[in-house]
């Protein structure tokens, strides 16, 4: 056999087994991950703990403060007890003195106020309550002139109403107050600016004892009203009888159906009076002063009286 032919044949067969690459070859597949054998959730006794919370290190343990100091008995040394008792005694003494002084001051103030009320009620004052019938045919200026002639201290309350009828013929409402002789107009202005209901008993007694108010309204005929506080009669019925006597009214003109208690709680009596050939109706009503003014310290027997004369 020809050796050159045999070598050529062997080369040809070797080339048949070499792959031909026309481009980049495929990437090798990754090696599969080893599969773990599933374990039971139950842990065997011979296995070490896997959770860090199940095996706390000594430095991770909970620290508790030392409470031994709280267990010690609470006590003070003898010297401290002496000082504490001394302070307590001083505080008790100061509190007792302050309380006694305060209560004593209040009691003295109450006694002084009651004494002042009594003094103001017992002072010599004159009411000089006018007989309303003598004012019926007088105009405002004539009424004020009459009071001035009688020496009465009159304070204008400053409340004016609409004139009756024609402005040239009619007159505004007259509203004045007769002051006690020992109360000046400036003092009265101060007390009235506060309101009678807001006065203390001493000031109220000084202003009300010996004073009265007069209101003359001519809008619908003559309507004259005098109001005052009766501190001396002692009862509503007695105050009404006193007012009837002051005005000179005839009790015989009071009928059964013109006396009693009205819807406002006033006890009243009503009759008639003749003046200058004309007949007028009078009505006297009275009620306890405490029902009108809630002023602590005034006598419970004080009576608020109203005298009205109208056509």
Long-range contacts (C-beta under 8 A, 24 or more apart in sequence): 113-200, 113-201, 113-202, 113-297, 114-201, 114-297, 116-202, 116-205, 117-201, 117-202, 117-205, 117-297, 117-298, 120-202, 120-205, 120-206, 120-209, 121-205, 121-209, 121-231, 121-299, 123-182, 123-209, 125-180, 125-181, 125-182, 125-209, 125-210, 126-181, 126-210, 127-210, 127-211, 127-212, 127-228, 128-152, 128-178, 129-212, 129-226, 129-228, 129-246, 129-307, 130-214, 130-226, 131-246, 131-247, 131-248, 132-224, 132-226, 132-247, 132-282, 132-307, 132-309, 133-247, 133-248, 133-273, 133-275, 133-280, 133-309, 135-214, 135-216, 135-224, 136-222, 136-224, 136-275, 136-276, 136-280, 136-309, 137-276, 139-171, 140-171, 140-172, 140-174, 140-216, 143-174, 143-214, 143-216, 144-174, 144-176, 147-176, 147-178, 152-178, 153-178, 153-179, 153-180, 153-181, 153-183, 153-185, 154-178, 154-179, 155-179, 155-185, 155-188, 155-189, 155-192, 157-192, 157-213, 161-217, 161-219, 162-219, 164-218, 164-219, 164-220, 170-218, 171-218, 173-215, 173-216, 173-217, 173-218, 173-219, 174-214, 174-215, 174-216, 175-213, 175-214, 175-215, 175-216, 176-213, 176-214, 177-211, 177-212, 177-213, 177-214, 178-211, 178-212, 178-213, 178-214, 179-207, 179-210, 179-211, 180-206, 180-207, 180-209, 180-210, 180-211, 181-210, 182-206, 183-207, 183-210, 183-211, 196-293, 197-293, 197-294, 197-295, 199-295, 200-295, 200-297, 201-295, 201-296, 201-297, 201-298, 202-297, 204-293, 204-295, 204-298, 205-231, 205-298, 221-310, 221-311, 222-280, 222-309, 222-310, 222-311, 223-308, 223-309, 223-310, 223-311, 224-308, 224-309, 224-310, 225-306, 225-307, 225-308, 226-306, 226-307, 227-304, 227-305, 227-306, 227-307, 228-305, 229-289, 229-302, 229-303, 229-304, 229-305, 230-286, 230-302, 230-303, 230-304, 230-305, 231-299, 231-301, 231-302, 233-301, 233-303, 234-301, 235-301, 235-303, 236-267, 236-286, 236-287, 236-288, 236-303, 237-267, 239-286, 239-303, 239-305, 240-267, 240-268, 240-269, 240-284, 240-285, 240-286, 240-305, 243-284, 243-286, 243-305, 243-307, 244-269, 244-284, 247-282, 247-284, 247-307, 249-273, 249-282, 249-284, 265-291, 266-306, 273-309, 278-311, 280-309, 280-310, 280-311, 281-309, 281-310, 281-311, 282-307, 282-308, 282-309, 283-307, 283-308, 283-310, 284-308
